[in-house]
């Protein structure tokens, strides 16, 4: 019986991953870049993206493109990786499962009508890191507005209390 590793393309098998990690699925992009997923992270070439740092991953079957957006900071350009994968293999399934598993809580807080802010808690797969709490502000919502900030912070405190976790800094 062949091992999973032996079924992966050579470029994926040769990708350096972190200590204690092993490649679970992978594919090679149209331009020859290896992309692989472990229990803990997505690797795009030698770039390591922890699953809890992936904001979204979208598959476009027509262009065979997996777009992976990283969690970012307000006002900063978010890294987005566009991976053209002619043969994605099991990588898409792994990405979907790992990103979904990292979300502990996601709550929409209305600010103006239906527009508002999303409070999100993300967890590293190993569970050895504190939850990562982030805000996602919808278009038209100014995070610098004191009322928006007050509502977002109150929602964050409530969410943290509901999941029974101590607040970070």
N, C-alpha and C positions, 0 to 999 in steps of 0.2 A: 504494500500500500504506500502510495506517495504522500509525503508530508505536504501540508498547506504551503509551507515555504517554497517547496520545489515547484509548485504550480504558479508562483508569481513570476512576472517578467524579471529578467536579470537586473535591470536598472532599479526595480523596486527592492529586490532582495539585497542589493548592495547599498541601499540607503542607510546612513548612520542614524540610529535612533537612541533615545536616552537610556541610561542604565535601568535595567529591570523591565524595559519595554520590549515587546516583540510585535512585529507587523502582523496584523490580522487580515488586512485586505489592501490592495493597491492597484494602481494602473499607471500607464505612461501617457502623458499628454501628447498632443499632436506635434509639439516642438521637441519632444524627447525628455521632458522633465518628469521625474518620478514623483508620484503622489501616493501616500500611504497613510493608513490609520492604525493606531495602536489603541489599547484600552484608554490611554491617557491623552492622546493628542493626534492631530492631523499634521502630517508632514507634507510640505510642498517644496520639493527639492530639499535643501537643508534648513528650511524655515520650519520651526516647530510652533504650532498653534494649539494650545491646550483647548480641549473641547468646551470648557466653561468660558472661553474667550471668543467662541464662534457665535456671533449674533444671529446669522442666518446662513442657510445653504440652500440654493435654489438650482434645480436641474431644468435645463431647456433641451428637450429631446430632439427638437429640430436642428439645433446647432451643436448638439452633443456637448454642451457647456455646463459645467458645474461652477456656479459663482458662490464663493465663500466670503462673507463679510465678517470682519472681526468687530468685537465690541470696541467702541471708541469713547472719546471724551467730547463733550459738547464743544463745537467750534473747530475741532480738529478733523482733518480728513481721515476717514476710516479706511484702513487697508481692505481692499477687495481683491481676491484672487480669482481670476477667470481661467478655469482649467478646461481646455477642449480635450475631451476624453472619447476617442473613437470606440474604445472597448473598456467601459468603466468596471466591468466585472462586478464584484461584490462591494466595491468601494462606496457606491451610492447608498446601499442598504446600511453599511456601517456608519456613514456620516449621519444619516437620518436617526438611527438608533442612539448614537452617542450624544448628539446635540440635544435630542429630546430628553435623554436621561439626565443631562446636566441642569435642566430647569427644575428648580424646587418650587418656585412660586412665581406667578406672573399676574399682576393686578393692574387693571386700567383705572385711573383716577380722573374723572371728568373735571375740567377746569373751566372751559367755555363751551357750553352746550355739550356736544358729544366729543369735542376735541379735548385732549388732555395729555397726561403723562402715564407711562407704564412703569410700574415698580417691579423689578425682576430680581430674583435671587437665583444664583447659579452655584453649582457644586462641582468640585473636581471629582473625577471618577473614583479615586482612591479614598476620598473622604477624609484625607489627612490635612486638609486646608480649611480655613474658615469659609463660610459662604461669601460669595462675591455679590454685593448688592449694587445694582445699577438703575439709572433712570433712562427711559427712552422718551424724549419729548416729541410729540407729534407736530407736524408742520403747522406753523402759525402760533405755536405756544413758545413764549420767550422764557427760557430758564432763568434769566436775570431779573424778571419781574418778581418783586418781593412776595406777592400773593401766590404766584405759581410756586415759588420756592417753599413757602409756608405749607401749602397743600401737599406738595411732594414729600416734604420731610415728615409731616404728620402721617401720611399714608405709609411711609417707610417704617416709622415707629410702630404703627399698628400692625403691619405685616410681620415685623420682627417679633412683636409680642405674641401674635397668633401662632407662629411656628415655634415659640418657646426658646428662642435663641437670644443670647446676649448680644447687645449692640457693639459694633466695632466703632472705634474712634469717633 
